[in-house]
Amino acid sequence: MGEHRIEKASDSGQINSFIRAVLTDIKALEKMHRDSLIEEDIQRIGAEQEMCFVTRDWRPAPIILQILDELKDPQFTTELAKFNAEINLDPIEFEGECLTKMENQIKRHLRIISKIANKFNSEIILVGILPTIRRIDLEMDNITPNERYYALFEILKQMKGGPYEYRIRGVEELVAKQDNPTFEFCNTSFQIHLQVAPSDFVNLYNLSRAISAPVLACACNSPLLLGKRLWKETRIALFRQAVDTRHIGHFLREQSPRVTFAQDWVKESMMNTFKDDIARFRVLLTTRVDEDSLEELEEGKIPQLNALRVFVSTVYRWNRACYGVFNGKPHLRIENRVLPSGPTVVDEIANAAF
């Protein structure tokens, strides 16, 4: 999911070439599944820890570029907004004290990044939506200067065909309109990954969806947005509206929101989730594809499936199927995207355990 050599999907020839690469990757993944090449005999967990930088008076601090320049560590990376960051944790075998190891790993990384943030008179905070964000913080000046983010925003605006309108009703009601989907700057999460065997994928993926509601009910940490008391976990409504490419009179095939818990259970195979996304959603971003994944398999190599991974990264299922390669072996993961960041590391690990 970390592919950043990204271009906006605009030229029809470019899009068609990318779609062919995605379909080739699907065939390669099916072949790896049939030939039992996907790792079966081990389970691992991992996580992505997102956070906010705040000034001494708790306002967003747009310092991520300075932070990364000091760190020079690929495990620390950018998010959409200059006042957010993400830590990609090392995978850990799912056994014994794995959750304690994950907790210690997060705390160690947070100590490192917090120490550097202090140099810029700032702190880090773990929260689903920073309560002190103002409309002025949601301007394009605060987007992280990354070609992937610019391309994503440009194509989302183009597909939307008009302003982004937000309406979220809770204890109070928020009604807002913006030209860009920068409300997504607000959301920070704690994303859990579970590596699963292909033979277990269907049952575990369906189970991950079935338990999403009770798990989220225990983990709410986003009750305020722009001073309004909204949902207990406002991220759910906000993310769905912030990247919604649909509009009135939109008669193209894309009638489902790109942020979704999905339409139905997976009934037959892990391939159903990937194929459903390809059938249902348009290409937003493309990437240069240097591999023919089927040819690589024939040569005895393990393909990265970069085209498929880039496509899947723009369909924001709250429970998402992911393909990856670790230590030279291909694997499948179920990514849970529903949990908010914070309020403490102990809370996050408790949510992950549940």
N, C-alpha and C positions, 0 to 999 in steps of 0.2 A: 504493500500500500504506500510505500515511501517513494514511489517513482516521481521525480520532479522535472524530467525532461519532457515538458508538457506543452501542447499547442491547442488552441481553440479549434473545435471541429467546425470548420467553415467551408472549405473547398470540397465539392462533392467527390472528386477523385481521391482526395486524401481520406475522406470519411469511408468510402467504399473499400479502399485498401486496408484501413484499420479494421473494419468489420470483418473482412476476410481473415485478417490475422487473429481476431477474437474467435471466429468460428474454427480456425485451425487449432487454436489453443484448447477449445472445448473438445475437439476430437482427440487431441493429445492427452487431455485429462481423462477422458473415457478409456483410452487405451491403457494408461497407467493404472487405472482402476481395475480393468479386466486382467491385466498382467500382474496384479498384486505388487506393483512397484511403490505404492504409497505406504508410508510407515504405519504399521499396525500394532507393534508390540510395546508401545510406550505412550504414556500420557504426560503432557507438560502443561504448565500454566504460565501466563505472562500477563503484562498489563501495560497500558499507556496512561501516564499520570499527567493530567493537565492542571495548570495553575494560573493565577493572576499575579501581576506585579502591582503594588500599590505604593503611593507616596506616604509620607508620615501622616498626612491628613486623610488617608484611605481613598484617595482618588486614583484612577488608573494611571500607571506609570509606563509610558511607551518606550521601554528600554531593552527589548529583546535582542536587538542587533548588537548593542554594547555588551550584553551578557554573553552572547555566543562568541563574540570576539575574544572575551577573556577566557571562556571555558575551553574552546577548541576541542570539544568532545562530541562525537557523532551521536551519542545517546541523548543529548539535549538538542532539541530542534524547535522549529517555529510552529506557530499556529496562525490563524488568519489575522489576528490583531497584534499590534506591536506590544500590547500590554499582557499578552498571554505567552505561555511556553508549554512544551510537552517533553516528558522524559519517557523514552522507550526502555523498558526494563528487560533484563536478561531472562530468557525462558528457564523455568525450574521444573524438575521432574515432580509430578503430582503424587507425592508420597510423603509420609513422615511429617516433618516440620516445615513443609514447603511454604505454608502461609506465613510462618514466623520469618522464614528467609526472605519472602517478598516484602514483609513489613520492614525488616532491617535494611533491605536494599533501597526501598523508597526513602526511609529516613536518612540514609547515608547520602543519597543524591540531593535531597532537599537541603541538607546542611551545606552542601557544596554550593548550590545555586543561591541559597539565602545569604551566604557569606559574601558572594559577589554582588548581589542586589544591594546589600548594605553599603557598598562602596558608592552607589548612586543614590544614597539616601532613600532607599526603597526597601520594601518587605515583600514576601510572598504570602499568598493566602489561598487556601483551598475552599472553594465554594462553587456551587452549580452556576449561579448568576451573581456577580458582584453587585450588592445592593446600592453602591454609590455611583454606578455608571449613570452618566447623563447623556442627553441627546447629542451634545457637542462631542462626546467621546466616540460616537458612532458615525463619524464622517470618514470619507475615503482617505484622508490624511493619515489615519491610524491603521491602514491595511499594511501588513508586512510586505515589503517590496520583493515579491517572489513571482516569477512568471506564471506559475501554476495558479496562484490566487487571482491574479489579474485576468487570466484566461477564463477561469471559472466564473468570475463575476460578470465578465463581458457576455459569455454565452448564456448565463442565467437571465440577464437583463434582456437579451435579444429574444429568447424563447418566451419570456413573460409578456413582452410587448406592451408594457405599461408599468406604472409604479407598483411597488410592493405595499400592500395594505395589510395591517395587523389588527386583529380583534381578538382579545383574550379576556374572558369574563371569569372572575373568581369572586372573592369578597368584594373587590372593586373591579372596574373594567378599564382595560387599556385599548384605545383606538389610536392608531398611528399610520402614517404613510411616509414612504421613503423611495427615492429613485434607485438606490442600490440595496442589495440584501445584507447590509452591514449590521443588522440586528443579530446576525449570527456571531458577531464579535463577543456577544454576552455569554455564550455557553461554554462552560468548561466541565469536563467529565472525567470519570475514572473507568477506563475501558478494560474489561477482563477478557483474556483469550484462554480457551481450553482446547488443547490439541486432542483430537479424537481419532479412533480407527475408522476407516471407511465403512466397515460392517456395523458400527455403532452409530453412524452419523444421523440417520433418519430419526431414530428414537430419541437421541440426545438433543438434536436440533428442535424437534417438536416439544420436548420437555423444557428446553430453555425458553421457548415462547410461552408455554403454559404457566411457568412460574414467574414470568416477568412482572405481573401485576402485584403479587404479594411481596416480591423482593423490592420492587420500587416503592411500595407503600412503607417499607421499613427504612428507606434510604433517602427520603426527600430532603433537599437542601437548596431549593431555589424558589422561595416564596415571594420574593420582591423583584419588581422590574420597573425602573424609572419612578420609584416611589409608590407604586401601586401594589396592593396585596392581591395577588392573583391565585394561580394554582399552588398547591404545596410543592409541586415540581414543575415549575413554569417552563423549564427547558423543553418538555415534551411538545407543548403547543407552539412555542417560539421557533424551535428548529424546523418543525413541519412547515410553518408559514414562511420562514426565512429562505428556504430553498425550493419553494413550490413554483414550478414552471408553468402551471396551468393558468388559464384565464377564461373568462366568459367568451363563448364562441370558438373555443379551441377544439377543433374537430379532428385533430391528429390522433394517432393511436395512443398517445400518452395521456390517459385519463386517470391514472393512479398517481398519488403523491410519491415523490422520490424518498420521502421519509415515512416509513411505514412499519407496522408489525406484520405485514404481508396479508394476503387474501385467504390462504388456506393452509392446511397442514401439508407437509411433505409426505407423500404416500409411497413412493417407489425407490428413489435413489437420491444420493447427494447431488446428482447432476440436475435434478429438478430445479433447485434454487438458482443455479447459474443460468440455465436455459430460460427460465421464467423471466429473469431480469433482462436478458438479451431480447426476448420477444416483446417485452412490455415497454422498454424505455429506449429513448433515442441516445445516440452518442453525444456526450458533452465535450469531452476532451480526447485528444489523441496523443500518441507518443511514437517516436521513431522505433520501429520494430526491426531489430538486427538479426532475429532468429526465426527459423522455421521450426516450430516446436516438434512437428512430426518427423522432420528430417533429423533433428537432434536425437529423438528417441531411437530412430533407426541406427544412428551412429553410436548408441549406447550411452548417450549423455542424458542428463536430467535437465529439462527445459525450465526456464524461469516463468514462462507464461505471462510476460509483461503486459501484453495487450489485454488479456482477460483481467489481470489485476487492476489495471488502470480503469477499465470499464466498471468493474465491481465497486471501485472506490468512489464512484459518483452515484451509486444507488445506496441510500443511507438506511438500510434495514436496521431496526434496533437490535436484532439478532442476525448477524451477517456471517455467511460462509466465506472462509478465507483459505487460499492456497499459499503455501510457502515452501522454501527449501532451507533446511537447517542441517549443518554438518554433511552436506552433499546428498541428503535424503529428502524427498518430497513429503509433505504432510498436509493434513486438513485441520483447520481450527474453526471453532465457533466463537465469534467475537460478540460479547455482550456490551452494547453501547449505551444502555439505559441508565447506568448509575451516575449520579453527579459526583463531582470532585468534593472531597472533604466530608465534614468539617475538620476532622483530624485523620491521621493515617490509621489510627486504631479503628475509627469508625469505618473507613474504607475496607480494611481487612475483615472486619466483622460482616460487612455487607457482602464481600466476596465469598466469605465462608458460608454464609446463608444461601 
